[in-house]
Amino acid sequence: MAGKRTLEERLAALHALRANPTTDAAIAALHQALADKSNHLVAEAARIVGESEIAQLESDLVRAFERFMIDPLKTDKGCRAKAAIAEALYRIGSTQEELFLQGVRYVQLEPTYGGREDTAANLRGVCALGLVRANYPHVMVELAHLLADQESDARIAAARAIAYAQQDAGVPLLHFKALSGDQDPQVMLACFDALLRLSPELSLPFAAGFLRCDDLAVGEAAAMALGESRIEEALGFLVAAWEEVLDPDFRRTVLVAIALLRHEEAIAFLLSLLADGSPAVANAAIEALGMYRQDDKVWQRVRQLAGEREDVEYE
């Protein structure tokens, strides 16, 4: 227990550095922590370095990463230190291509009950962003590989990194991935979101085509991506899908997506459902409009319309 308390005390001391992390004393303490053998301590120090963008400790981060690549199942269980170090390097704008390449390809399989678990998915995702920021010339090849990763978190990170890269070459990659499908709807959501950021005019009808997918979870992912895009033209696609698809859960998701557009026409559509829709539809519209509770103008209208009916519930 004494050792655990000592580690906890050291972690607490590091955490306290966040109040003023760039003093000479704080830099010295972070330098010392990054050289420690405890992956918990190094991870905490790396997070502080990244949050405060202390670029002068870049070499300390690199050395720590290399150290934890040696016998990693013992030195860095959970890949905690390496992931935090990569995140810090990304945040400070490091151009350590070799380190990021090593990380984006790295798999750490750790024993779990009944099998093994890959704990390096987050590391691969962060290193993908690092390669993009470092302007690595072959980054799209690495991101294509990451889109086919075994772990869904890594595939999601790949889609986000492709959007971050802002390269035309990312569009066909995301089209192929979306058409190939994924067992995790969150991966599909990330792909649709990335496409709508990279090429909105081309991608709007493409993403909208998934609204009528036999897999309703994929349709819901497409709806949420369209809503979060805030593209005005997305409203027509969402309204058409709401009218044509009868599944009640899907229809509720589409109404939330319409609310996310945050356009006057979208809000007006939801208010019209509240005024004239069936009780179930009106209540779903109120639920979708709930994100506007802090908007006095919109919420006053919601309360007025709801007050004119006896078959809806609102707070």
C-alpha angles and dihedrals in degrees: 000000000000091000091050092050091049091053091046090051092050091048090050091051090052092047089054089060089072089081090067111358101165101063118113090251093050093048090051091050092049091048090054093045093052089057093053123112093228111098089202092057094045091048091053092048091048091051090054092048091051096045091050094037093230098179094178089074094058094109090050089054092050093050091049091050092051090049093053092050087069111089089342097180088066103030100041113024112185090018087261100146098041093049092048091047092050090048090052092049090050092050094051091050096248118182094206094141096170093052093048091047090051090049098045090055097040123115122187112192112193127186117258133170105295098001145347134302128210106228097178100076092103091049091053091050094049092047089052089058089046091055091050092050091046089054093236104189096224097041095124090061090055091047091050089056091047091053086064094047119137091235120072093214089060092048090051090049090050092055091048092048090051089055090047091052091060093206124145088226088070094066098070090043090057092043090054093048093048092048091047090052132213135236090230114068089203089066090053090049090053091050094049091046092050092049093050089052096046101041113004099173094049095038101046097077091037094055091040089057088069092060089088095044116141087234101074092197089062090047090052090050090053091048093051092047091051091049094047090049090066089210106157094217090060090076094075092053092048095048091049091051091047090053096046105040113071102193105117096214091051091048091053090051091051091053090053089050090052090052090051090061087072093202124137092240091052092049090047090054092053092047090052089055090050091051100043109014129103116273091263092049093045092051091048089051090052090050091052092046090053090096087069096061090115092051102088095195095052097039093048087057091048091052092047094052093042090049090058090061131065097198102065134079127218139149 
